[in-house]
Amino acid sequence: MKLSHTRAAMSAVFDDPNLVGSAGLVPLMRLAESCRLPEAASRLTVPGPVGANPAAKIGTIVAGMAAGADCIDDLDQLRHGGMPRLFGGIRAPSTIGSFLRGFTMGQLRQLDQLNAAVLGAVAASTPLLPDLDRICLVDIDDTIRQVYGYAKQGAEHGYTHVRGLNALLGIISTPTSAPVIATCRLRRGAAPSARRAASLVAASVRQAKRLGADPAAGLLLVRMDAGFYRSDILAAVITGGARFSVTARQTSPVRQAIGQIPEQAWVPIRYPNAICDPETGELISEAEVAETPFTAFAGPPARRPTHGRLIVRRVRRLHPAGDTQPGLIQAYRYHAVFTDSSLTMLRAESLHRGHAVVEQLIADLKHGPLAHLPSGRFPANAAWLTLAAVAHNLLRGLAVLASDSHALARTTTLRQQLINLPARIATTARRLILHLPARWRWQHPWLQAFHPT
């Protein structure tokens, strides 16, 4: 592709008051209003004059995040061209910054309730989580968001040796849907994965039930990695009526149980896609799986025995590159999953590997609203994280209204194809008409989201 005119024959001027650059915010904010986001936001009680009219400020933040804003200054992209003709109550970035800095820990709990209410309304009005009553997957994970500067409250070096803040996420999905964020908490950078995780697990399970998950009729499974292998967290799962599937740490009881598995119990499996051996760099496409009954946390200091079974996957240790001498004995690497589900061994092992879906969601957040944690105050950044969850869930609701392919697309794709679409505003018989680009490849999904059936 090349320019059709020379530089001397072209000019540019920013002077059209009827153009907008994010026409996809119209169906998105229409969905938000139908899900009662303004009503839920109006109940926030941020102290002081900065807390006035919270619905307009929350709406500005959510719309800006959906359009790609990753800091407070980026919210100014909403105040261009004909945007005031399409939306009322757009607030300036300086006003939003003062509003976020006015949050306290009490208002953060109100934001959690707002996110839960909006997610429930989105799930009720769109096919957001199909087959949730049959199988519901709750994934718990955390991530470090790197920050810079000395003014960030709570910023510390965590387990990744990166200075930042720790975001703990509770995610809900089904095998045929993209994940949505049920609950989230911001913690100090040095917080271990399991800190305050039991309460978040309980809240995530309750939210899954409110959305329609039924442990009596289907499977409600909580998946976690080894950082959450603790008795109090598993107790929260069991108390909530769910099943757990957690990566087991290689403790002495776990290694002893693995060593007692008979050789004939191992069943060969093949990976659908080869994985890279972290030690040798070679591709691995085969493994073996076995299971054995196991009781965790039976000894001191916890003494809270939890019964289940270990599903163990072993992979042959490969010889280093260039080493042709055969080994005297065959060595293996072991990966154990502790679960109390009634699934078959291979199904349980495969379903637990699906926990990796959280990595894609975290990547989407870090390429969007969580590219920065924009404030120096910890409560303001915690509020920013929760509102990023609200924007993510609304985007996922818009995606399922658009098309089946968009329902599983990345949020970056949704912004490019559905949200950041230029339009010109015209008026006919007191009606606004959006003139969109001709031959836009994704016009039919956009119109489907604009006029949902």
Secondary structure, 3 states (H helix, E strand, C coil): CCCCCCHHHCCCCCCCCCEECCCCHHHHHHHHHHCCHHHHHCCCCCCCHHHCCHHHHHHHHHHHHHCCCCCCHHHHHHCCCCHHHHCCCCCCHHHHHHHHHCCCHHHHHHHHHHHHHHHHHHHHHCCCCCCCCCEEEEEEEEEEEECCCCCCCCCEECCCCCEEEEEEEEEEECCCCCCEEEEEEEECCCCCCCCCHHHHHHHHHHHHHHHCCCCCCCEEEEEECHHHCCHHHHHHHHHCCCEEEEECCCCHHHHHHHHCCCHHHCEEEEEEEEEECCCCCCEEEEEEEEEEEEEECCCCCCCCCEEEEEEEEEEECCCCCCCCCCCCCCCEEEEEEEECCCCCHHHHHHHHHHHHHHHHHHHHHHCCHHHCCCCCCHHHHHHHHHHHHHHHHHHHHHHHHHCHHHHCCCHHHHHHHHHCCCEEEEEECCEEEEECCCCCCCHHHHHHHHCCC
